[in-house]
Amino acid sequence: MLNPKLKLNPKLFDKKVEQLPTRNGYGEGLLELGDTHEDVVALCADLTESTRTEAFVKKFPNRFFEMGVAEQNLATVAAGLGISGKIPFITSYATFSPGRNWEQIRTTICYNNSNVKVVGCHTGLSVGPDGATHQALEDIALMRVLPNMKVFVPCDMLEAKKITKAIADVYGPCYLRLTREKTPVITTEKSPFTLGKGDIFWQSKNPKVAIFAAGPVIYEALLAARDLEKEKIEVEVICLHSVKPLDHHLILDSAKKVKGVVVVEEHQVAGGLGSAIAELLAQSLPKPMKFIGIEDSFGESGTPEELLLKYGISGERIKAAVKKLL
């Protein structure tokens, strides 16, 4: 059953569940930060509307820097601001930032531990018709390997807003991964949230498999858990908005109770959340694992629904993975 302590959306399994893009949460969070944090500034690479930076620009024009289509400059200028007392948020499509400017993020931001918040938009397959060139499927791997960098992947619009506001008070480089398309609003304003800590979204008395997920794809995991319960198969579904740092305690505590682990993500299987969890369990508590994500391929053009189904990021595949582990 859904964890009642988390006050999740009571209409989550309705056919007309509210859906909003996670990038909307970033835009709202940034705007609120503008009122409460005078050192917050925003930089963008000619994509203020798409990245939802537009409202901040209109209200705080003197705290915004349009860098144009120059993502390397975007990162480098922000690095200077970040070591000068400002809290810069930089936005672009993730294939360009951190894709195109990874070396500048590494050398000017992370090496100097500059207080920059990198926001990568239009990630995953759900970018849809824009196709492989714009579908960032490698960005978590790129960012979590960098020293000093923290990596966050919100499950919905509301969690994106909470993370945006929280990372402004965390010194050092952070990466926030956002999606383009509307996705189910899983949490509520009243859902408890602690940056860096995961939550058990679905609880069973005697779980046999733990399902870990980051990002909106956790909705598919919850659908799978609901269906599995009808078949008398008990699982836990754990939302990990923080890929780095990982919530080691929660992951190990959950793994101790189960026979196996499934990890779901809209990202390459190599280098993402699944790899991070496997690294932890390999050292502390080895368990049989199944990984659901992109398996060493690029995306393609299509609707988000078509692509997620084709590449196997679905409740049906999650159910099959659980049953195979058992």
Summary of the structure (lengths in Angstrom):
residues: 326
radius of gyration: 18.8
end to end distance: 20.1
largest distance: 58.4
contacts: 1225
relative contact order: 0.14
helix: 39%
strand: 20%
